[in-house]
Amino acid sequence: MLALGCGNVAAQHSKLVNEPVDISGDFRDFANTIFFADSLAAFDPATGAGSIKWKRHEPFSAHNFDNSMLGYKRSYSNEFPSIEYAQDPVLPFSIEFTSPRTMRIRASTSAQARPHEASLMLVGEPARDTSWKYSRISGGHQYAGPYGSVTIYENPWKILIRDASGKVLTQTRSQADGKSSYTPTLPFSFVRRASDYSRSVAAVFSLSPDEKIFGCGESFTRLDKNGQKVVLWAHDPNGVETGTMYKPIPFYLSSRGYGVFMHTSSPVTCDFGATYGESNAMQIGDENLDLFLFLGQPKDILDEYTDLTGKAPVPPLWSFGLWMSRITYFSEEDGRNVAAKLRQNRIPSDVIHFDTGWFETDWRCDYRFAPSRFKDPGKMIADLKKQGFRTSLWQLPYFVPKNDLYPEIVARGLAVKNANGTIPYEDAVLDFSNPNTIGWYQQKIAGLLKLGVAAIKVDFGEAAPFSGVYASGRTGFYEHNLYPLRYNRIVSDLTRKLNGESIIWARSTWAGSQRYPIHWGGDAETTNKGMEAQLRGGLSLGLSGFTFWSHDIGGFTMKTPEDLYRRWLPMGLLCSHSRTHGQAPKEPWEYGDNFQNYFRKAVEMKYRLMPYIFTQSKLASEKGLPMVRALLIEFPDDPGAWLVDNQYMLGSDMMVAPLFENGKKRQVYLPKGRWVDYQTLKVYDGGWHELESGELEVIVLVREGAVLPHVKVAQSTGEIDWTHIELRRFGQLSPNTHVPVFLPGEERVREVVLGRNGARSTVTSDPFQGKVRWEVR
């Protein structure tokens, strides 16, 4: 069965190809009918299943003193014969519990049952949790669990969410909730479009005073989304300083102690108090509502959300080293020369990346090394590996008519089609909902992996045609946002099958893509603001369930000025994954000896910290936490931590404050406690400070009492001596300090225990039983 897109939306967004689809206008269109959730018509407490009565309304324009305002008024059946159609439909609704912290709310806008199929976004069908206890209350029903309660009122229908102390976290908004305002507001409702009778849901909840909202994917705007209108539609913004996103995710969390996952692939417009301050209107394109709500602190919520949608496995150790790249290396000679100079100049590195230029024609992806410039690519890849370098390759899923593969793709029906059976764009866009396409594509990628390629750059993926007709039977209204998830999964699964490693280098995402690391931040502007926005995007993605994230060090769009490169470099290295990429040159020797020496010291810092980074990555992956971590995750009880969006924690113990302008000082917020400067060893109390960077142009602080494992510098991660680890302590330690350590080849993190012997600290418990020589400093 073909599920058509929404006619009004298509018409509204026909000016530009792949312009983000904002469905909020459909709830303001005078031609459409709006149904408000009115009352609970039936309910079975044992199953949580019931039905809601929806009252019919229509938008209208109200006038007062030369001013017009859109409102909603009661309307009546416009169908004939009226006895055959419901004036105010009664439609299915349910609530169930999938864990002690998680509830699931579903509602339908038609009597037709949704076809059952496994969700690509979920790791499996959620189990039912029995810890929530039911009680009948006056006018409704209540379920209480160990972390909160949910109350369902009958008339007017309302869902109210409380925490364990009884504090109201949020609640649905009905028409009655808007009576205190002269401004008409949209309540919990669904729209039926006059153009095609398609429907979409507005799940409208309350916002509280001082509430803050975070998440929605790699959003480059202000980190707190309260007051913003966020459109969730995969899009190529060609930079990082706009409101559109490569990586939208239909998930967010609130400072009130709850989070929400909108389980859909349709376009979503989240109006977080932008139109009306008390109203959180999730305008979801899907004709059916499927919401998961989570209770707890940010760490709890991220753990619960990623239990549903999947946690990121730890990528291979080599991927944590430096990726050396530019746009682009064009030949075997280029790749070998860069590798040789990295080793000659003693700059640690693990990956050489070939971007758009390894084909015979730049950008024209045909999965073949150009014979004129790569005499023996297999031998090149093998030789580079002997030197400690893996090889990474760029490709994309779009094929221009001049591409030799284009006729085959079109003739075999491997591309997305349009309504008349041809293709909607000039390019052929691979249809990853088609098993034949997947098989053809995997064969191409497998040839490269079997040649020895270690990682495939999964570029683009944001332009799946909105008007396209897909092999799944759906249009782009439902397939567009799923496209990145399908794309990520295909390459990741194949790489794991052939290489035994979980690794891609991807740009676009949807919910569930975190299962397929790694994702990088797109084409950042080579400017101070580009650097700042790039970090905000990474923090926002981390608040959306992604453990691993990287970006193009120095920015993508222009040659990086040396002063900007010096400041951006440590920010890029103090991430789980680090890649220099963008317009040439990116290689440090191209900037002279002084910069090359600085570059080397910065990279050496990361390689020394590899045990800390690798261990923290394992810990983060087990809980769905980001490595580049907004302060609010680690310090949820500190009000100041919820306000900072230009600093971050690298794991649990290191704080990084990049320099976004020239000058070695900046204001830094330190949560309660004492902090030790990683470079200068100066000690600071919590609060605001104007701090100065050390030799590297970045401010890095460590929690007092933390112990960071270090190793000696090696030229690649494969050469690291893991049998000799230095435990570097910062400030005074407790009598028994537990230091987590995760070593390559191990299955779990183990804890080394340090005890105090006067002013000295010594290892008092070694779970590695002598395999590692510990040096405490």
RAHU-V521962 format. One record per pair of residues at least 12 apart in sequence whose ideal C-beta (glycine too) atoms are under 8 Angstrom apart, sorted by the first residue. I is the first residue (numbers start at 0). GAP is how many residues later the second one is. Records with the same first field share a line. If there is no record, write none. Layout:
I: GAP, GAP
This chain:
0: 114, 472
1: 467, 471, 472, 473
2: 470, 471, 472, 474, 475
3: 192, 194, 471, 473
4: 193, 461, 462, 470, 471, 472, 473
5: 17, 20, 187, 189, 190, 192, 194, 279, 471
6: 186, 188, 189, 191
7: 17, 18, 21, 23, 24, 185, 186, 187, 188
8: 12, 14, 17, 258, 276, 468
9: 456, 457
10: 184
11: 13
12: 453
16: 408, 446
17: 217, 218, 444, 445, 447, 448
18: 216
19: 211, 213, 215, 224, 247
20: 210, 212, 246, 264, 445, 456, 459
21: 209, 211, 245, 247
22: 177, 244, 245, 246, 260, 261, 262
23: 205, 245, 247, 257, 259
25: 165, 167, 174
26: 32, 159, 162, 164, 175, 256
27: 31, 42
28: 30, 162, 164, 165
29: 28, 29, 30, 31
30: 162, 163, 164
31: 26, 27, 159, 160, 161, 162
32: 23, 24, 25, 42, 45, 158, 159, 161
33: 22, 23, 24, 25, 38, 152, 155, 156, 157, 158
34: 19, 20, 21, 22, 53, 54, 74, 154, 155, 156, 157
35: 18, 19, 21, 36, 138, 139, 151, 152, 153
36: 15, 17, 70, 119, 120, 135, 137, 150, 151, 152
37: 14, 15, 16, 17, 50, 117, 118, 119
38: 13, 14, 115, 116, 117, 118
39: 12, 13, 53, 100, 112, 113, 114, 115, 117
40: 12, 49
41: 48
42: 98, 109, 111
44: 89, 91, 96
45: 88
46: 47, 49
47: 46, 47, 48, 49
48: 43, 44, 45
49: 42, 43, 44
50: 39, 40, 41, 42
51: 38, 39, 41, 55, 105
52: 35, 36, 37, 104
53: 34, 35, 36, 37, 135, 136
54: 19, 33
55: 18, 19, 20, 21, 31, 32
56: 15, 16, 17, 18, 132
57: 14, 15, 17
58: 12, 13
59: 12, 13
61: 122
68: 114, 115
69: 114
70: 113
71: 103, 112, 114
88: 22
90: 16, 17, 18, 19, 20
91: 14, 15, 16, 19
92: 13, 14, 15
93: 12, 13
94: 48, 55, 57, 64
95: 32
96: 31, 32, 33, 34, 35, 46, 48
97: 28, 29, 30, 31, 194, 210
98: 27, 30, 205, 208
99: 29, 31, 32, 45, 46, 47
100: 44, 46, 193, 194, 195, 199, 200, 203
101: 24, 27, 190, 191, 192, 193, 202, 206
102: 29, 40, 47, 189, 190
103: 22, 186, 187, 188, 189
104: 54, 184, 185, 186, 188
105: 182, 183, 184, 185
106: 94, 181, 182
107: 179, 180, 181
108: 81, 83, 90, 92, 178, 179, 180
109: 89, 177
113: 174
118: 144
119: 145, 362, 365, 366, 369, 392
120: 142, 144, 188, 364, 389, 390, 391
121: 141, 186, 187, 390
122: 184, 185, 186, 187, 389, 392
125: 182
128: 16
130: 14, 15
131: 12, 13
132: 12
136: 14
138: 14, 15, 16
139: 12, 13, 14
140: 13
144: 150
145: 18
146: 16, 17, 148, 149
147: 13, 14, 15, 16, 21, 147
148: 12, 13, 17
149: 12
155: 18, 19, 20
156: 15, 17, 31
157: 13, 14, 16
158: 12, 13
159: 12
160: 97, 132, 134
162: 94, 132
166: 90
167: 40
168: 85, 87, 88, 89, 126
169: 35, 36, 37, 38, 84, 86, 88, 110
170: 34, 35
171: 15, 16, 31, 32, 33, 34
172: 12, 14, 15, 31, 32, 33, 105, 106
173: 13, 14
174: 12
176: 29, 101
180: 95
182: 93
184: 90, 91, 93, 94
185: 16, 18, 89, 93, 95
186: 17
187: 14, 15, 16, 17
188: 12, 13, 15
189: 12, 97
197: 89
198: 88
199: 66, 83, 84, 85, 86, 87
200: 82, 83, 85, 86, 87, 88
201: 79, 80, 81, 82
202: 59, 78, 79, 81, 86, 88
203: 75, 76, 77, 78
204: 75, 77
205: 72, 73, 74
206: 19, 65, 66, 70, 71, 72, 73
207: 48
209: 45
210: 15, 43, 44, 45
211: 12, 14, 42, 43, 430
212: 12, 13, 39, 40, 41, 42, 59, 67
213: 38, 39, 40, 41, 84, 326, 329, 416, 418
214: 34, 36, 37, 38, 44, 325, 328, 329
215: 14, 16, 29, 32, 33, 34, 35, 36, 54, 324, 328
216: 15, 28, 30, 31, 32, 34, 292, 323, 324, 327
217: 27, 28, 29, 30, 31, 291, 301, 303, 304, 319, 320, 322, 323, 326, 331
218: 24, 26, 29, 317, 318, 321
219: 17, 20, 21, 22, 23, 25, 313, 314, 316, 317, 320
220: 22, 315
221: 314, 423
222: 313, 316, 317, 320, 407, 422
223: 418, 419, 421
224: 27, 45, 47
225: 46, 47
226: 45, 46, 47, 50
227: 44, 46
228: 40, 41, 42, 43, 45, 46
229: 13, 39, 40, 42
230: 12, 13, 17, 36, 37, 38, 39
231: 13, 16, 17, 18, 35, 36, 37, 38, 249
232: 12, 15, 34, 35, 247, 248
233: 12, 13, 14, 227, 228, 230, 246, 247, 249, 250, 274, 275, 276
234: 13, 227
235: 224, 226, 227
236: 285
237: 285
238: 283, 284, 285, 286, 291, 318
239: 281, 282, 283, 284, 285, 290, 293, 294, 297
240: 284, 288, 289, 292
244: 292
245: 216, 261, 262, 263, 275, 276
246: 237, 260, 261, 262, 266, 272, 290, 294, 297
247: 20, 233, 261, 262
248: 260, 261, 262, 292, 295, 296
249: 12, 13, 14, 18, 260, 261
250: 54, 260, 293, 294
251: 18, 291, 292
252: 41, 45, 48, 49, 290
254: 377, 387
256: 38, 39, 40
257: 35, 36, 37, 38, 43
258: 34, 35, 42, 43, 45, 46
259: 22, 31, 32, 33, 34
260: 30, 31, 33, 44, 47, 48, 250
261: 20, 22, 28, 29
262: 27, 28, 29, 248
263: 20, 21, 22, 26
264: 21, 213, 214, 215, 216, 217, 245
265: 18, 19, 20, 211, 212, 215
266: 18, 210, 213, 214
267: 14, 15, 16, 17
268: 14
269: 12, 13
270: 12
284: 192
285: 192
291: 13, 16
296: 339
297: 245, 334, 335, 338
298: 324, 326, 334, 337
301: 241, 243, 321, 322, 323, 331
302: 320, 321, 322
304: 240, 319
305: 208, 239, 317, 318
306: 317
308: 202, 203, 205, 206, 236
309: 202, 204, 205
310: 203, 204, 236, 310, 311, 312, 313
311: 202, 203, 204, 205, 234, 235, 236, 309, 312
312: 189, 202, 204, 308
313: 188, 300, 303, 304, 307
314: 186, 187, 188, 202, 203, 233, 262
315: 185, 186, 187
316: 297, 400, 401, 427
317: 32, 33, 72, 136, 398, 399, 400
318: 31, 32, 71, 136, 184, 199, 258
319: 30, 256, 257, 290, 293, 294, 297, 397
320: 27, 28, 29, 30, 257, 286, 395, 396
321: 25, 26, 27, 28, 29, 251, 256, 257, 258, 281, 284
322: 26, 27, 28, 30, 69, 254, 255, 256, 257, 258
323: 14, 18, 25, 27, 28, 29, 255, 256, 262, 263
324: 26, 27, 28, 30, 67, 254, 255, 256, 261
325: 29, 254, 255, 256, 257, 258, 259, 260, 261
326: 28, 29, 30, 229, 254, 255, 256, 257
327: 26, 27, 28, 29, 30, 34, 66
328: 23, 24, 25, 26, 28, 29
329: 27, 28, 32, 43
330: 39, 42, 43
331: 41, 42, 43, 44, 45, 48
332: 40
334: 17, 19, 45, 49, 56
335: 44, 47, 48
337: 14, 249
338: 13, 45, 48, 50
340: 246, 248
342: 44, 45, 372
344: 243, 244, 251, 255
345: 254, 369
346: 241, 249, 252, 253, 256
347: 255, 256, 258, 259, 365, 366, 367, 368
348: 39, 40, 254, 366, 367
349: 38, 39, 40, 366, 367, 368
350: 38, 39, 40, 41, 103, 104, 228
351: 32, 37, 38, 39, 40
352: 38, 39, 40, 41, 104, 152, 226, 228
353: 37, 38, 39, 40
354: 39, 102, 226
355: 38
357: 12, 15, 16, 35, 36
359: 12
360: 41
363: 36, 38, 39
364: 29, 30, 31, 34, 38
365: 37, 38, 39
366: 28, 77, 78, 80, 81
376: 74
377: 73, 74
380: 70, 71, 72
381: 70
384: 67
387: 327, 328, 330, 331
388: 327
389: 64, 65
390: 61, 62, 63, 64
391: 61, 62, 63, 64, 65, 113
392: 55, 60, 62, 63, 64
393: 63, 65
394: 50, 61, 62, 63, 64
395: 63, 64
396: 32, 33, 35, 44, 63, 64, 90
397: 27, 29, 30, 31, 32, 62, 65
398: 16, 28, 29, 30, 31
399: 26, 27
400: 25, 26
405: 22
408: 19, 21, 31
409: 13, 18
411: 24, 28
412: 21, 23
413: 14, 16, 17, 20, 22, 23, 26
414: 13, 14, 15, 16, 22
415: 13, 14, 15, 48, 49, 52, 53, 54, 60
416: 14, 51, 52, 53
417: 47, 49, 50, 51
418: 48, 50
423: 41, 43, 44
424: 38, 40
428: 34, 35, 36, 39
430: 37, 39, 40
431: 51, 54, 55, 58
432: 37, 38, 39, 41, 46, 49, 53
433: 36, 37
434: 36
435: 35
436: 34
437: 52
440: 49
441: 48, 52
444: 45, 46, 49
445: 48, 52
448: 45, 46, 49, 50
449: 48
453: 45, 47, 49
454: 40, 48, 49, 50
455: 35, 39, 48, 49
456: 47, 48, 49
457: 29, 30, 33, 46, 47, 48, 49, 50
458: 47, 48
459: 47, 48
460: 22, 23, 26, 27, 45, 46, 47
461: 21, 22, 45, 46
463: 12, 15, 16, 19
464: 15
465: 14
480: 29
481: 28
482: 25, 27
483: 22, 24, 25, 26, 29
484: 24, 25, 26, 27, 28
486: 19, 21
487: 16, 18, 20, 21, 25, 28
488: 26, 27
490: 13, 15, 25
491: 12, 23, 24
501: 14, 15
502: 14, 15
503: 12, 13, 14
504: 13, 14, 15, 74
505: 12, 13, 14
506: 12, 13, 15
508: 37
510: 34
512: 33
513: 31, 32, 33, 110
516: 29, 30, 31
517: 30, 31, 32, 58, 59
518: 22, 27, 29, 30, 31
519: 29, 30, 31, 32, 57, 59
520: 13, 16, 17, 28, 29, 30, 31
521: 15, 29, 30, 34
522: 29, 33, 34, 59
523: 27, 28, 31, 32, 33
524: 30, 31, 32
525: 28, 29, 30, 31, 32, 33, 34, 35, 38, 56, 57
526: 28, 37
527: 36, 132, 133
529: 25, 27
530: 24, 33, 36, 37, 40, 127, 129
531: 114, 128
533: 17, 21
534: 36, 93, 110, 111, 113, 123
535: 109, 110
536: 14
537: 13, 37, 90, 110
538: 87, 89, 90, 91, 106, 109
540: 85
541: 83, 84, 85, 86, 87, 88, 91
542: 83, 87, 90
544: 79
545: 80
546: 29, 70, 73, 74, 77, 78, 79, 80
547: 28, 29, 69, 79
548: 26, 27, 28, 77, 78, 79
549: 22, 25, 26, 27, 28, 29
550: 21, 24, 28
551: 27, 28, 29, 30
552: 12, 15, 16, 18, 19, 20, 25, 26, 27, 28, 33
553: 14, 15, 18, 26, 28, 32
554: 13, 27
555: 25, 26, 27
556: 25, 26
557: 24, 25
558: 24, 25, 26
559: 22, 23, 26
561: 29, 33
562: 99
564: 26, 30
565: 29, 32, 131
566: 91, 92, 93, 95, 130, 131
567: 90
568: 29, 30, 33
569: 32, 35, 86, 88, 126, 127, 128, 130
570: 85, 87, 127
572: 29, 30, 32, 33
573: 32, 76, 80, 82, 124, 126
574: 52, 53, 75
575: 37, 41, 51, 52
577: 28
587: 12
597: 98
600: 94, 95
601: 94
603: 109
604: 91
606: 104, 106, 107, 110, 113
607: 102, 103, 104, 105
608: 99, 101
609: 101, 107, 110
610: 98, 99, 100, 111, 114, 130, 131, 132
611: 39, 41, 42, 96, 97, 98
612: 14, 37, 38
613: 128, 130
614: 36, 94, 125, 126, 127, 134
615: 34, 35, 36, 37
616: 34, 125
617: 124, 130, 131
618: 32, 33, 121, 123, 130
619: 31
626: 23, 24
627: 20, 22
628: 19, 20, 21, 22, 23
629: 14, 15, 18, 19
630: 13, 16, 17, 18, 24, 38, 40
631: 12
632: 16
633: 15, 18, 37
634: 36, 37
637: 33, 34
639: 29, 31
640: 28, 30
642: 26
643: 25
645: 12, 14
646: 21, 22
651: 51
652: 49, 50, 53, 55
653: 24, 46, 47, 48, 54
654: 15, 20, 45, 46, 47, 48
655: 42, 43, 44
656: 34, 41, 42, 43, 44
657: 40, 41
658: 34, 38, 39, 40
663: 28, 29, 33
664: 25, 26, 27, 28
665: 24, 25, 33
666: 21, 22, 23
667: 20, 21, 22, 23, 31, 33
668: 18, 19
669: 14, 15, 16, 17, 18, 19, 31
670: 15
671: 14
672: 12, 13, 30, 31
673: 12, 30, 57
674: 26, 27, 28, 29
675: 25, 26, 27, 28, 54, 55
676: 14, 17, 22, 23, 24
677: 16, 22, 23, 24, 52
678: 14, 15, 16, 17, 21
679: 14
680: 49
682: 21, 48
683: 17
701: 28
702: 27
703: 26, 27, 28
704: 25, 26, 27, 28, 29, 32
705: 23, 24, 25
706: 20, 21, 22, 23, 26, 30, 32, 47
707: 19, 20, 22
708: 16, 17, 18, 19, 30, 32
709: 15, 16, 17, 18
710: 13, 14, 15
711: 12
721: 21, 22, 50
722: 48, 49, 50
723: 48, 49, 51
724: 16, 47, 48, 49, 50
725: 48, 49, 50, 51
726: 12, 25, 27, 34, 36, 47, 48, 49, 50
727: 49
728: 25, 32, 47, 48
732: 21, 23, 28
734: 20, 21
735: 17, 18, 19, 28
736: 16, 17, 18, 24
737: 13, 14, 15
738: 12, 13, 14, 15
740: 27, 31
742: 25, 29
749: 17, 18
750: 14, 16
751: 13, 14, 15, 16, 22
752: 12
753: 22
759: 16
760: 15
761: 14
762: 13
